[in-house]
């Protein structure tokens, strides 16, 4: 009835007053996003390890976001929200770039790339 816009406004207000969830999928996405924001606040990044047993649900959700993004099935608003907190879409590529940058700094300081 709600999606068909045939539910009276008083019924909508009553349901809203008790915290009724109109879109469970959207609600679940936002819950996980909030968890990721807490994770970032605690760890300084959004890189949830696949071995993180304390955040198993978050690990799976992060993995799904990356898969959906690669398949271009993640909404632009979700992409924007994740980008706004520094979400890493390709962790392997990100790690490679970080290490390459570190090597460039090493070369600038030492004149070579011979890291021992």
Secondary structure in CASP SS format (residue, H / E / C, confidence):
PFRMAT SS
TARGET T0000
AUTHOR 0000-0000-0000
METHOD secondary structure of the structure
MODEL  1
X C 1.00
X C 1.00
X C 1.00
X C 1.00
X C 1.00
X C 1.00
X C 1.00
X C 1.00
X H 1.00
X H 1.00
X H 1.00
X H 1.00
X H 1.00
X H 1.00
X H 1.00
X H 1.00
X H 1.00
X C 1.00
X C 1.00
X C 1.00
X C 1.00
X C 1.00
X C 1.00
X H 1.00
X H 1.00
X H 1.00
X H 1.00
X H 1.00
X H 1.00
X H 1.00
X H 1.00
X H 1.00
X H 1.00
X H 1.00
X H 1.00
X H 1.00
X H 1.00
X H 1.00
X H 1.00
X H 1.00
X H 1.00
X H 1.00
X H 1.00
X C 1.00
X C 1.00
X C 1.00
X C 1.00
X C 1.00
X C 1.00
X C 1.00
X C 1.00
X C 1.00
X H 1.00
X H 1.00
X H 1.00
X H 1.00
X H 1.00
X H 1.00
X H 1.00
X H 1.00
X H 1.00
X H 1.00
X H 1.00
X H 1.00
X H 1.00
X H 1.00
X H 1.00
X H 1.00
X H 1.00
X H 1.00
X C 1.00
X C 1.00
X C 1.00
X C 1.00
X C 1.00
X H 1.00
X H 1.00
X H 1.00
X H 1.00
X H 1.00
X H 1.00
X H 1.00
X H 1.00
X H 1.00
X C 1.00
X C 1.00
X C 1.00
X C 1.00
X C 1.00
X C 1.00
X H 1.00
X H 1.00
X H 1.00
X H 1.00
X H 1.00
X H 1.00
X H 1.00
X H 1.00
X H 1.00
X H 1.00
X H 1.00
X H 1.00
X H 1.00
X H 1.00
X H 1.00
X H 1.00
X H 1.00
X H 1.00
X H 1.00
X H 1.00
X C 1.00
X C 1.00
X C 1.00
X C 1.00
X C 1.00
X C 1.00
END
